[in-house]
Amino acid sequence: MSRQNINQLKDGDTVNEVYLLVDKQLRANRNASLFLSADLRDSTGVVNARMWNVLEERMQHFQSGNYVQAKGKVHLFQGTLQIILTYIEPVSAENLDPADFQPQAPQDVQQLLTKLREMLLGIENNEIRTLMECFLVDEALMDEFCRAPAGVKTHHAYHGGLIEHVVNLMETAHRISDLYPKADMSLLLAGVFLHDLGKVRELGYENEFIYTDEGQLLGHLIIGVEMLTEKIRAYQEMTGESFPKEAELRLKHMIVSHHGTYEFGSARLPMTPEAVALHHLDNLDAKVNEFARFIDDDLNSTSNWTPYSPRLQRKLFKGITED
């Protein structure tokens, strides 16, 4: 029997399906009555579901990260599809396929890994290229790098999202390299690979995408610098030589400055040509992906516009819907 995939739901549909509960909140309405707001996910998208007039004690036996059987009806409210629930209960994961509930990268991850290896092993600077090899031969790390999302909810928030994001940046850097000869391409390519590497430990990405304890306490900038320091030690053990100090500082600076401004969590402002290039390349890819995903994930196919996004502080134009 085929699933009722979220991206196929329409206004008026009756729903009886298993989804992954990725967010659960109990809220009070104007009359102080509690209602459940639940974000449900499968591999095709996320939909908000609500159940009115609930009792708190009846909602305590399931949590975010559980699979749930959801029954209800799809309604269009203020331009957004949502499910009004009549039933929601946890179910066992025993006979479920996790792939039915996890968003996946639109590109083949193994092909992305091949591209990544080619570009890193093609770096001209011998010391930086050898350092990159220390990362590439770490199979456990690269397996996690290929599985990790680049974000929890915003850009590239799906398995394989991190490597897709990094390869996009590396390919863009290659294409504009002749326009910016003052930016050292060996440093820039290595910095692109390293800038979000800490997310393999910052994020948890099994059933749900969450921040780990380490991620909450340190963040991927600090974790990334730690990981780079570890591989520089491996480089020195393997070669018997010290890694160039200036290159080490420049690479670490790219990691801690790639958010661009203190307002957005950067530990330092970009202070080298490579660092400022990385920041803008990163922001370009993240924002275009976020816009495109927000448009694609809108379940209301009859509207020319998405719902208002508090994060983006705007609606997005999807195109004119033909009658």
PyMOL commands that set and color helices and strands:
alter all, ss='L'
color gray80, all
select helices_A, chain A and resi 6-8+56-59+98-100+109-121+126-136+139-147+161-179+185-195+199-202+213-217+219-239+245-257+262-264+273-297
alter helices_A, ss='H'
color red, helices_A
select strands_A, chain A and resi 14-28+34-42+45-51+67-77+80-91+203-205+209-211
alter strands_A, ss='S'
color yellow, strands_A
deselect
rebuild
show_as cartoon
